[in-house]
C-alpha cells in the first residue's frame, strides 16, 4: 500500500468514527463533527516546502490545478470556517464531515497536473 493509499484509508476510518461517535453520543447531546482541511499555508508548510527544495516564492507560483483560487488556504480561512462549527448555529448538526478544500476530493479529474499549461 502506498503512502497515499494508507493516508486515504486512515481518513476513511476517521470519517467512520466521526459518524459512529455522533450516533453514540447524540442522545447525550454531544455533537461530533469533523473538518477535513485542504492544503493550507502554515509557517510549517512553508518551511517544509523550502526543505523540499522549492523556491521562497513557491506559494505565489502554484499552478491553478493545485490552488484554483490562485492561493492556498490560510489558517485564518480555516479558523473562520471553524467558528460556525463551535457556534450555536450548528447545534442541530452532528456526524458531519466538512471538507475545507478548493476543489472536490471525490470526482476530481485525474492527472490534471499533466494537463496544465
Secondary structure, DSSP 8 states (H G I E B T S, - for coil): --HHHHHHHHHHHHHHHHHHHHHHHGGGT----EEEE--B--HHHHHHHHHTT--TTGGGG--TTT-TTSS-B-HHHHHHHHHHHHSGGGTT--S-EEEE-SS-SSS--TTHHHH--
